[in-house]
Amino acid sequence: MDRCRLGKMLLLLATLVSLVWVIPAAALDTNVRIVRLSFTSGDVQLDRGQDQGFERAILNTPIVHGSRLWARGDDALAEVEFEDGSSMRLTPGASVEFRDLSLRGSGEKFSFVELVSGTAYFDIRNRMGDFRVSFGGQQISVPHAARFRVLGDSGQFKVAVYSGDLNVRSGDNQIGVRKGETLSLDVSDPSQYNLAKGIAEGSYDDWNKQRQQYTQSYTSASTYSADSSYSSFSPDYSYGLADLAYYGNYFYAPAWGWAWRPYYVGAGWNPFLDGAWMWYPQFGYTWISPYPWGWMPYRYGAWNFIPGYGWCWMPGGAMWNSWAVVPVVSHPPVNWVALHPPAAPVAGAPSVVTVGRVSGPVYPPGSPHPGLEKSLLSPTGSASPSAQRVWKFSGRNPGFAPDRNVMTSSAPPATAGPVGKPSARAAGPATAPRGQSSGSGGHAGRSAGGGSHGGGRR
């Protein structure tokens, strides 16, 4: 074995050993589950259940048992992605509480969401175990994969099933609702209900379909190489895969193997320039990345600085039952200042410490970003004031001219998504974009107070 290879193995071993000493003790509880705030638009508020109340939500924030999510603004939209890629989408005014996110002794996941008010869409793949939704004492259980819409407002409760079937418990009644049916009832008298054929068009059906198509199309595009280590990806933990396929790609780096890197970033780009440290009593400060793809690369696997390419993410093994509180960095650049969370907050101190930009989703300079254009129409397209009005959405690409000096790579197959997919070139070594240093500064670690350890893993 040559010295170079031996040195790399010893460095990796030292990194793995060091991780053992930086895991917060509370994070070793494998019953703690996290789901992902995967999309926000407008004024979305999140209460993490820490006596902080509602606060502005940050994309990719981990949601835990007891959290509350509120699409507060008139144009607010939010999406939560569960481990197996199942989704819940909130329309303006909708509010939900995560009554239970736990892992049973058998290994089955139990998810119980209460719709406090408003309209929510559910796309449940049912790989995750027991999933339930409640409103005003009525409870929905999802025995198989299903897509449905729930409206809970002013004592009215309506469930419309697009695919699959549901079981609804209302008082002493057990009601089966199948594809193409709508259940309506008055919460004040649950013994009276109406089960009808057909589904009325909802104001945000179009947006829901776009998000559903985006997730399905780009998750299926995440095929990876048959001879790579990525065959260890588990379908039970597929949240974030669609964003990896849409915003970046995998490539083979000689002597390193398969790695992933976002489009439109140069050699001087640092994945920790923007983000926030967020406090959770269960597992301490956790790094939050506001990049639209910033979930899986910061919760699983490890970041490596590959000469000639810059920062790249490598999934590693199949440790899907554990996740990183502090992103793991296994091969940092020279003079790298390791990520280090702040000290635990004292009573009354802020529980969120920001680094760089976190006011909304962050996109590298020059990269395209999604926009939602909507127009208010009747289902027939008429302007009759008496017709039912619905929002029609379209993806918007604000225009983009790629920088020749920024690394891009071959894009996944084009399909309808939240935005048009920009053109891309074949993968290759990155160079620094104009006006940007090729050095890597470790900015996130210094801004958060410095430190010396390389990461933490649950």
C-alpha positions as CSV (number, residue, x, y, z in Angstrom):
1,M,0.0,0.0,0.0
2,D,1.5,3.4,-1.0
3,R,2.1,6.1,1.5
4,C,-0.5,8.5,-0.1
5,R,-3.3,5.9,0.2
6,L,-2.2,4.9,3.7
7,G,-2.3,8.6,4.7
8,K,-5.8,9.0,3.4
9,M,-7.0,5.9,5.3
10,L,-5.5,7.2,8.5
11,L,-7.0,10.6,8.1
12,L,-10.4,9.0,7.5
13,L,-10.0,6.8,10.5
14,A,-9.1,9.8,12.7
15,T,-12.1,11.7,11.4
16,L,-14.5,8.8,12.3
17,V,-13.0,8.4,15.7
18,S,-13.3,12.2,16.4
19,L,-17.0,12.0,15.5
20,V,-17.7,9.7,18.4
21,W,-16.7,12.5,20.8
22,V,-18.9,15.2,19.3
23,I,-22.3,13.5,19.3
24,P,-24.7,15.3,21.7
25,A,-25.9,12.7,24.2
26,A,-29.6,13.5,23.6
27,A,-29.2,12.9,19.8
28,L,-28.4,9.2,20.5
29,D,-32.1,8.6,21.0
30,T,-32.9,6.8,17.8
31,N,-36.7,7.4,18.5
32,V,-36.2,11.1,17.6
33,R,-37.4,11.7,14.1
34,I,-37.0,14.7,11.9
35,V,-39.0,15.7,8.8
36,R,-38.1,18.4,6.4
37,L,-39.6,21.8,5.6
38,S,-39.0,21.4,1.9
39,F,-40.7,24.4,0.3
40,T,-41.7,27.9,1.4
41,S,-43.2,30.9,-0.4
42,G,-44.5,34.0,1.3
43,D,-44.9,34.4,5.1
44,V,-44.5,30.9,6.5
45,Q,-44.2,30.6,10.3
46,L,-42.9,27.8,12.4
47,D,-43.2,27.1,16.1
48,R,-40.7,24.5,17.1
49,G,-42.4,23.9,20.5
50,Q,-39.7,25.5,22.6
51,D,-41.7,28.4,24.2
52,Q,-40.3,30.7,21.5
53,G,-43.7,30.9,19.7
54,F,-44.1,31.3,15.9
55,E,-41.1,32.6,14.0
56,R,-40.2,33.1,10.4
57,A,-39.6,29.6,8.9
58,I,-36.2,28.8,7.3
59,L,-36.1,26.4,4.4
60,N,-34.9,22.9,5.3
61,T,-35.6,23.4,9.0
62,P,-36.0,20.0,10.7
63,I,-39.5,19.5,12.1
64,V,-39.9,17.4,15.2
65,H,-42.7,16.2,17.5
66,G,-44.7,19.1,18.9
67,S,-43.9,21.6,16.1
68,R,-46.6,23.8,14.5
69,L,-46.5,25.2,11.0
70,W,-48.6,28.1,9.7
71,A,-48.9,29.4,6.2
72,R,-49.7,32.8,7.6
73,G,-49.7,35.2,4.6
74,D,-52.4,35.6,2.0
75,D,-50.0,34.2,-0.6
76,A,-48.1,31.8,1.7
77,L,-47.4,28.2,0.6
78,A,-45.5,25.5,2.4
79,E,-44.5,21.9,1.9
80,V,-43.3,19.3,4.4
81,E,-41.4,16.2,3.1
82,F,-41.4,13.0,5.2
83,E,-38.6,10.5,5.2
84,D,-40.0,8.3,2.4
85,G,-40.8,11.3,0.1
86,S,-44.4,11.6,1.2
87,S,-45.5,15.3,1.3
88,M,-48.0,17.6,3.0
89,R,-48.7,20.9,1.4
90,L,-50.3,23.9,3.1
91,T,-52.3,26.7,1.3
92,P,-52.6,30.3,2.6
93,G,-54.1,30.4,6.1
94,A,-53.6,26.7,6.8
95,S,-52.1,25.6,10.1
96,V,-51.0,22.2,11.3
97,E,-49.6,20.7,14.5
98,F,-47.3,17.6,14.5
99,R,-48.9,15.7,17.3
100,D,-46.7,12.8,17.0
101,L,-43.5,12.0,15.0
102,S,-42.1,8.8,16.6
103,L,-40.5,5.5,16.0
104,R,-42.2,2.5,17.6
105,G,-40.3,-0.4,19.1
106,S,-41.0,-2.5,16.0
107,G,-39.2,0.1,13.9
108,E,-42.5,1.4,12.4
109,K,-42.8,5.1,12.0
110,F,-45.9,6.8,13.4
111,S,-46.9,10.2,12.1
112,F,-50.0,12.0,13.5
113,V,-50.7,15.5,12.0
114,E,-53.6,17.7,13.2
115,L,-55.1,20.2,10.7
116,V,-55.9,23.2,12.9
117,S,-57.5,25.2,10.0
118,G,-57.4,25.7,6.3
119,T,-56.7,23.4,3.3
120,A,-53.9,20.9,3.0
121,Y,-52.9,18.5,0.4
122,F,-51.4,15.1,1.2
123,D,-49.3,12.8,-1.1
124,I,-48.6,9.7,1.1
125,R,-46.5,6.9,-0.3
126,N,-47.0,4.8,2.8
127,R,-43.5,3.3,3.0
128,M,-43.2,4.9,6.5
129,G,-45.8,3.0,8.5
130,D,-48.8,4.5,10.3
131,F,-49.9,8.0,9.0
132,R,-52.9,9.8,10.4
133,V,-54.6,13.2,10.0
134,S,-57.2,14.8,12.3
135,F,-59.4,17.8,12.4
136,G,-62.0,18.7,15.1
137,G,-62.1,15.2,16.5
138,Q,-62.4,13.5,13.1
139,Q,-59.5,11.2,12.2
140,I,-58.1,9.9,8.8
141,S,-56.0,6.9,8.6
142,V,-54.1,6.0,5.4
143,P,-53.8,2.2,5.0
144,H,-52.2,2.4,1.5
145,A,-50.5,5.0,-0.8
146,A,-53.0,7.8,-1.4
147,R,-53.3,11.4,-2.5
148,F,-56.0,13.6,-1.0
149,R,-57.1,17.1,0.0
150,V,-58.4,18.0,3.4
151,L,-60.4,21.2,4.2
152,G,-61.1,22.1,7.8
153,D,-62.7,25.5,8.4
154,S,-65.6,27.0,10.4
155,G,-66.7,23.6,11.6
156,Q,-66.8,22.1,8.1
157,F,-64.7,19.1,7.3
158,K,-64.2,17.8,3.7
159,V,-61.9,15.1,2.4
160,A,-61.4,14.6,-1.4
161,V,-59.5,11.6,-2.5
162,Y,-57.5,11.8,-5.8
163,S,-56.0,8.3,-5.7
164,G,-56.0,5.4,-3.2
165,D,-58.5,5.1,-0.4
166,L,-58.8,6.4,3.2
167,N,-60.6,5.4,6.4
168,V,-62.3,8.3,8.3
169,R,-63.5,7.9,11.9
170,S,-66.2,10.4,12.7
171,G,-67.9,9.8,16.0
172,D,-69.1,6.2,16.0
173,N,-68.9,6.0,12.2
174,Q,-66.1,4.4,10.2
175,I,-66.3,5.7,6.7
176,G,-64.3,4.5,3.7
177,V,-63.5,7.1,1.1
178,R,-62.3,5.9,-2.3
179,K,-60.7,7.5,-5.3
180,G,-62.9,10.2,-6.9
181,E,-65.1,10.6,-3.8
182,T,-65.6,13.6,-1.5
183,L,-66.7,13.2,2.2
184,S,-68.4,16.3,3.8
185,L,-69.6,16.6,7.3
186,D,-70.4,19.1,10.0
187,V,-68.0,18.7,13.0
188,S,-70.8,19.8,15.4
189,D,-72.9,16.8,14.3
190,P,-70.5,14.1,13.1
191,S,-73.3,11.5,12.8
192,Q,-74.5,13.3,9.7
193,Y,-72.3,13.1,6.7
194,N,-72.4,13.1,2.9
195,L,-70.3,10.9,0.7
196,A,-70.5,11.9,-2.9
197,K,-68.9,11.0,-6.3
198,G,-66.7,13.7,-7.8
199,I,-64.2,16.2,-6.6
200,A,-64.7,20.0,-6.9
201,E,-61.7,21.9,-8.3
202,G,-59.6,23.5,-5.5
203,S,-57.9,26.9,-5.8
204,Y,-54.5,25.4,-5.3
205,D,-54.9,22.1,-7.2
206,D,-52.6,23.3,-9.9
207,W,-49.7,24.2,-7.5
208,N,-50.2,20.8,-5.7
209,K,-49.9,19.0,-9.1
210,Q,-46.7,20.9,-10.0
211,R,-45.0,20.0,-6.8
212,Q,-46.1,16.4,-7.1
213,Q,-44.8,16.1,-10.7
214,Y,-41.5,17.8,-9.7
215,T,-40.9,15.3,-6.9
216,Q,-41.9,12.2,-8.9
217,S,-39.9,13.2,-12.0
218,Y,-36.7,14.2,-10.4
219,T,-36.7,11.4,-7.8
220,S,-36.9,8.9,-10.7
221,A,-34.1,10.8,-12.5
222,S,-31.9,10.1,-9.5
223,T,-30.7,6.7,-10.8
224,Y,-27.0,7.0,-9.9
225,S,-24.4,4.7,-11.4
226,A,-25.0,1.0,-11.2
227,D,-21.3,0.5,-10.2
228,S,-21.3,3.2,-7.6
229,S,-21.9,3.0,-3.9
230,Y,-25.1,4.9,-4.2
231,S,-27.1,1.7,-4.5
232,S,-27.3,1.9,-0.7
233,F,-29.8,4.7,-0.9
234,S,-33.0,3.5,0.9
235,P,-36.4,4.3,-0.6
236,D,-37.6,4.7,3.0
237,Y,-35.2,7.8,3.3
238,S,-35.6,9.5,-0.1
239,Y,-36.5,13.0,1.1
240,G,-34.3,15.6,-0.7
241,L,-33.4,13.3,-3.7
242,A,-35.5,15.2,-6.2
243,D,-33.7,18.5,-5.3
244,L,-30.3,16.8,-5.7
245,A,-31.2,15.7,-9.2
246,Y,-32.7,19.1,-10.2
247,Y,-30.0,21.4,-8.8
248,G,-26.9,19.4,-9.3
249,N,-25.5,16.1,-10.6
250,Y,-23.2,13.2,-9.8
251,F,-19.8,12.8,-11.4
252,Y,-16.8,10.5,-11.0
253,A,-13.7,12.1,-9.6
254,P,-10.6,9.9,-10.2
255,A,-9.1,8.5,-6.9
256,W,-12.2,9.7,-5.0
257,G,-15.2,8.0,-6.6
258,W,-18.7,9.3,-7.2
259,A,-19.6,12.7,-5.8
260,W,-22.4,15.2,-6.1
261,R,-22.0,19.0,-6.7
262,P,-24.5,21.7,-7.3
263,Y,-24.7,23.5,-10.6
264,Y,-23.3,27.0,-11.1
265,V,-20.7,27.1,-8.3
266,G,-17.0,27.8,-8.7
267,A,-13.9,26.4,-7.0
268,G,-14.1,29.1,-4.3
269,W,-17.7,28.3,-3.3
270,N,-18.2,27.2,0.3
271,P,-21.3,25.2,1.2
272,F,-21.3,26.8,4.7
273,L,-21.3,30.4,3.7
274,D,-25.0,30.8,4.3
275,G,-27.2,29.1,7.0
276,A,-28.2,29.1,10.6
277,W,-27.5,27.3,13.8
278,M,-30.9,26.3,15.3
279,W,-31.3,25.1,18.9
280,Y,-33.2,21.9,19.7
281,P,-33.4,20.6,23.3
282,Q,-33.4,17.0,22.0
283,F,-30.0,17.2,20.2
284,G,-28.5,20.7,20.6
285,Y,-27.6,23.2,17.9
286,T,-28.2,22.0,14.4
287,W,-26.9,23.5,11.1
288,I,-29.7,24.6,8.7
289,S,-28.8,25.2,5.1
290,P,-31.2,27.5,3.1
291,Y,-30.1,26.1,-0.3
292,P,-33.1,24.5,-2.1
293,W,-31.1,21.3,-2.2
294,G,-29.7,21.8,1.3
295,W,-31.2,18.9,3.2
296,M,-29.6,15.5,2.4
297,P,-26.0,16.8,2.0
298,Y,-26.1,18.4,5.5
299,R,-27.9,15.5,7.3
300,Y,-26.2,12.5,5.8
301,G,-22.9,11.5,4.2
302,A,-19.9,13.9,4.2
303,W,-18.5,17.0,2.4
304,N,-15.1,16.6,0.8
305,F,-12.8,19.2,-0.7
306,I,-11.6,17.6,-3.9
307,P,-8.6,19.3,-5.6
308,G,-9.6,20.6,-9.0
309,Y,-13.3,20.4,-8.2
310,G,-13.8,22.1,-4.9
311,W,-16.4,21.2,-2.3
312,C,-18.4,18.0,-3.2
313,W,-20.8,15.8,-1.2
314,M,-20.4,12.0,-1.0
315,P,-23.3,10.0,0.5
316,G,-21.1,7.3,2.1
317,G,-22.6,4.2,3.7
318,A,-26.2,3.3,4.4
319,M,-26.5,4.9,7.8
320,W,-30.0,6.1,7.2
321,N,-31.1,5.5,10.8
322,S,-28.8,8.2,11.9
323,W,-28.3,11.8,10.8
324,A,-25.8,14.6,11.3
325,V,-26.5,17.5,13.7
326,V,-23.4,19.3,12.5
327,P,-22.5,18.5,8.8
328,V,-19.7,16.0,8.5
329,V,-16.5,17.2,6.7
330,S,-14.1,14.4,6.1
331,H,-11.5,16.0,3.8
332,P,-11.4,19.8,4.4
333,P,-9.1,22.2,2.5
334,V,-5.9,23.5,4.0
335,N,-6.5,26.1,6.8
336,W,-10.1,25.0,7.1
337,V,-11.7,26.3,10.3
338,A,-14.0,23.4,11.3
339,L,-17.7,24.0,11.9
340,H,-18.5,24.6,15.5
341,P,-22.0,25.3,16.9
342,P,-22.4,28.1,19.4
343,A,-22.7,27.5,23.1
344,A,-26.1,26.4,24.4
345,P,-28.4,29.4,24.7
346,V,-29.2,30.8,28.1
347,A,-32.8,31.7,29.2
348,G,-34.2,34.4,27.0
349,A,-31.4,34.2,24.4
350,P,-32.2,33.7,20.7
351,S,-32.3,30.0,19.7
352,V,-31.3,30.8,16.1
353,V,-27.9,32.1,15.2
354,T,-27.7,33.2,11.5
355,V,-24.7,33.0,9.2
356,G,-24.8,34.9,5.9
357,R,-28.2,35.0,4.1
358,V,-31.1,33.1,5.5
359,S,-34.1,35.3,4.8
360,G,-35.3,32.9,2.1
361,P,-34.0,30.2,-0.2
362,V,-30.4,30.9,-1.2
363,Y,-29.1,30.3,-4.7
364,P,-25.4,30.7,-5.8
365,P,-24.7,33.9,-7.7
366,G,-25.9,33.6,-11.3
367,S,-28.0,30.5,-10.8
368,P,-31.7,30.4,-11.8
369,H,-34.2,30.3,-9.0
370,P,-37.9,29.3,-9.0
371,G,-40.7,31.7,-9.1
372,L,-44.5,31.3,-9.0
373,E,-46.7,33.2,-11.4
374,K,-50.4,32.8,-10.8
375,S,-53.6,34.1,-12.4
376,L,-57.1,34.0,-10.9
377,L,-59.5,32.2,-13.3
378,S,-62.7,30.3,-13.2
379,P,-62.5,26.6,-14.1
380,T,-63.7,27.4,-17.6
381,G,-61.4,30.4,-18.0
382,S,-64.2,32.9,-17.9
383,A,-64.3,36.1,-15.8
384,S,-67.8,35.6,-14.5
385,P,-67.9,36.8,-10.9
386,S,-70.3,34.0,-10.0
387,A,-68.0,31.3,-11.2
388,Q,-65.8,29.3,-8.8
389,R,-62.4,31.0,-8.8
390,V,-59.1,29.1,-8.8
391,W,-55.4,30.0,-8.9
392,K,-53.5,28.8,-12.0
393,F,-49.7,28.5,-11.5
394,S,-46.9,28.5,-13.9
395,G,-43.1,28.0,-13.3
396,R,-41.0,31.0,-14.1
397,N,-37.3,31.1,-15.1
398,P,-36.2,34.7,-14.7
399,G,-33.5,34.4,-17.4
400,F,-30.0,33.0,-17.1
401,A,-26.7,33.4,-18.9
402,P,-24.2,30.8,-17.7
403,D,-20.7,31.9,-16.7
404,R,-18.0,30.1,-18.7
405,N,-15.8,29.9,-15.6
406,V,-18.4,28.3,-13.4
407,M,-18.6,24.5,-13.3
408,T,-21.8,23.0,-14.6
409,S,-22.6,19.4,-15.5
410,S,-25.0,17.4,-17.5
411,A,-28.6,18.1,-16.5
412,P,-31.3,15.5,-15.7
413,P,-34.0,14.9,-18.2
414,A,-36.2,18.0,-18.7
415,T,-39.7,17.8,-17.2
416,A,-42.3,20.1,-15.8
417,G,-41.1,21.5,-12.5
418,P,-41.1,24.6,-10.4
419,V,-38.9,26.4,-13.0
420,G,-37.4,25.7,-16.4
421,K,-34.2,23.8,-16.3
422,P,-31.2,25.8,-17.5
423,S,-28.8,24.4,-20.0
424,A,-25.6,22.7,-18.7
425,R,-22.3,21.3,-19.8
426,A,-20.4,18.2,-19.1
427,A,-18.9,17.8,-15.7
428,G,-15.3,18.9,-15.2
429,P,-12.9,20.5,-12.8
430,A,-14.1,23.8,-11.5
431,T,-12.4,27.2,-11.7
432,A,-13.2,30.2,-9.7
433,P,-15.9,32.5,-11.2
434,R,-14.8,36.1,-12.2
435,G,-14.4,38.3,-9.2
436,Q,-14.2,35.5,-6.7
437,S,-11.2,34.1,-4.9
438,S,-10.3,30.5,-5.4
439,G,-9.6,30.1,-1.7
440,S,-12.0,28.4,0.7
441,G,-12.4,30.3,3.9
442,G,-14.4,28.3,6.4
443,H,-16.7,31.3,6.8
444,A,-19.5,29.5,8.5
445,G,-17.4,28.1,11.3
446,R,-15.8,31.4,12.1
447,S,-19.1,33.4,12.0
448,A,-20.6,30.9,14.4
449,G,-17.9,31.3,17.0
450,G,-15.1,29.2,15.6
451,G,-14.1,25.8,17.0
452,S,-12.0,22.7,16.3
453,H,-14.2,19.7,15.6
454,G,-15.2,18.5,12.2
455,G,-18.8,17.5,12.6
456,G,-21.4,15.6,14.6
457,R,-23.5,12.6,13.7
458,R,-26.5,11.1,15.4
